[in-house]
Amino acid sequence: MNKSIRPFAFLSFALLAVTAVYAIDMTKAYEMPDSSKIVKDDLIPGATEYTMPKDCKLDDLESIARGKYMFHNLNSKNDKKENLPKGMKTPKGGEVKAYGNCVACHNIEGAVGGGTVGPPLTNYKANFIDTKVRDAQFVYQKIADPRVDMKTTAMTINLTSKMFDEREVCDITAYVLQVKQEKKTKK
Ligand code: HEC
């Protein structure tokens, strides 16, 4: 071998060797989780029927306040723990969970930027409960898993998806059923 290329040959060999060693170790350098298991874990189970728990306190003012908070909560990122209604769960680390956001799709008394994807829920009690078109169980089920009576609904699935727990669904049900005053807008 030509003497002048010897150092280069040696260097390339050394580099190759180092690369090979690292290439072997790379398999351990990052996790290789079973992706099919992850996809399966992420799938929401099919339409599930629920019975409204007996301890759902639909007249409880604290429950209604929590329901209201969740219903109108568009973006909780800037919300402070101090502003949460009594009894509201606060996640660890101080950040408030992005709750509810029903207002994105439904209009209701006092809504700011109420959406129109879902039907308006204004005067719900007078329009639907007092007329016996709906009952509390229907509303609870609709919030928990809206697919039961409408397979192709655009509404979010809240209990089957574990986005909310039973008590939170009770709180929101209580708020939807509450008789509310339409806020007078200032002129
Ligand atoms: C992505 C849009 C969307 C979001 C978010 C949403 N909904 Fe709905 N909702 C709908 C649509 C569409 C319907 C009509 C179809 C149906 O009944 O499933 C509906 C129907 C309903 C009904 C039934 C009205 C009736 O008497 O027929 C209730 C009650 C309701 N939503 C409450 C809520 C509450 C409470 C939340 C928040 C936890 C919420 N929705 C979030 C879209 C949405």
Boltz pocket constraint, residues with backbone or C-beta under 6 A from the ligand:
constraints:
  - pocket:
      binder: B
      contacts: [[A, 70], [A, 71], [A, 100], [A, 101], [A, 102], [A, 103], [A, 104], [A, 105], [A, 106], [A, 117], [A, 118], [A, 119], [A, 121], [A, 128], [A, 134], [A, 139], [A, 142], [A, 143], [A, 146], [A, 147], [A, 150], [A, 153], [A, 154], [A, 155], [A, 156], [A, 158], [A, 172], [A, 176]]
      max_distance: 6.0
